[in-house]
């Protein structure tokens, strides 16, 4: 859809357009990349800010049967949408949230000896359809997961798994977005070793190691299931390589006001942008409360080598000054005057700017850009189940 065709509602400052067909295409690309593995989907944090209901329905329609969330509350929300697929809660069970697992028929991820004990104790009152659990073993991330010392304890005392069926063993790659990092091979080899050592204790179980970036490290990282998240939503799996994923999100705002400025005037908070000569400034109806990173103002360069830009009908307009909560200022001096008027549509993300471009300019990652999209944004969906 061309920017000139975007209609921003009068009661909104900006609109985010989510291409559900692109999400389905990205899912199918990952399936084709991993022909011997099942493909699950991480939909935590409201499907990375894109709307968990429409996104999950689209992925289910594309054939996804396993979804990953962070918390039981996210799992309950997902189950309430009539989803019949497996929902895996990555943060695992605690004594106070066991009823949520039962109510939502959620699969627990067991990350520690206390969580294993909590889940084993809860088995006495658990419905049969929540009997299975996933076991998370740490292979170097040092966040969640069974560490080396805990692993020895489990192998020495298999009774800790009494009443628990471990359906899948998973681990998480720390450096998969850097393909040549030696930690990738080290984690893979350790994962294979741990799974072999656990087999006599827990019996047959599936294995899962690769996240979005791990998918593209090669078949030796795919195991029985891969767990993409960010790549489904168009984020590049590896910074050094071209992005094979379809772009999913576009964000457009509108011009609220224009003004002419000249030396020695400044623009925005902190007088951070010093005007040099006669310039024209447009003020846009979006800001960091809508999810546009404050750090993108007056910072790094885009791939073209200029300052971070918004675009008006394909014409670049550099950011001018700091990003405010509700407003962005851009320099439209070089944009044709007929394209610069109150109400004019302006591209913040779209054909000319990806989430990765914006993240690079803000010194962050595209995951944070998408998951930080503000609830004030007017969400529209194209394709899929929209």
Steps between C-alpha positions, in 0.01 A plus 500: 500500500642839400538760775270734311220241544538480879218661693582588860185530711430852621505385862842330467848635450648201325401167349688169499419264214574132561527275195368164618572335165866596543503327839357185340763520222777535758368193684498299177854616417620368836318172436680470167833579671440230764333214307578243767376701799171627633466878513350663808443873544585740781203734551599642838465873575180528294670332202791744525259792513303406186183359656500144629145416383532571127863388487435166670193430287709564190782273615255225598346528155847456351543176694663601828398270787732616782513852642737646759413765758692637797241487778186307596297819459607519135412134463152548644437791264603285207288203607198729537517563123387138443849392398530122527876480439766432764590812699840483670572738790873570493539660843366187667279422799499653847296383800253786454427456129433127470120551463564715191688214335209265567232748394674591175630149423846656481825309465755584768869557429705374793805722547635403842491236773240701698277524192531125443396441861211747470374326187546150644299596808230653282456180298266355765225745404590562136274419204641234271535744210757704693716201590785572260771756573805639323840493668731799446871426530748787503788463254662839548238775504501507883146631535237232553560128478651202678868568558782248517480445874122454490538262206724272706241504778224395260705221345590369846137509619249417222217488756480877474313438173245264655159580352645735239521423129768706328389533140775735383845616607592853394787741530562851366783633284676811625679615182303354210470842332880488455538191281874454543501541879669195658238485773244370250690178440588467868136530605383257234755238603419543869128473424553169321703370793244608760212343307690172475568501873138576582352231275530216756341723764200646318455264205442605138452873451504747214778758484493872421790745482457756221336839535444729200868550431583138576268390219748642249814348654438173317323164545728390781324759719141407410451182706128404535351849536604860437354794692505816285360827626657818365557368148131423462439873543754607240802565722831397343638174643864606457640850472793408270273333243212619279159468661304215335178582685205697369442839663193479723446841661457848358433810710365829370427829669393844378623858497341718764677829434775662289729791581795679346812539714839662453835540671551517800170328587485150647242219486368288784595421858847591616552718192660185365453585133674817388359650181751602232334726249137523401319170553144373511394279791195271509361376830356147490221350713702215655775457756659259741164431667403342168814285501732713286832482692608826660862408436444512123508880501836664423680164495644239272486475123280292274649267242498790250732693729267788586330569832193292584212604275127490469364487146229697319393334177846345479679829573743488794452746785766477775402506864568839657545508876398267778199270483228619739231289667234598246688682222784457251657785306648448155677724250288523184697779329590273208157339467273650231270762652186334361575195716536700821176607660307418819346156465767372258587133558858429611672160505682409820535129416426365156657446160786739581561426869493158669475426870867398485595836344318687775653279768850559362443876511380477860782274614266214588351190336187460288347269765481800732359724227211263423419393855505867604232609254260713699134414562412844365591386149200423281556138388381382161544154347540391141452147371489191719186485709450877494 
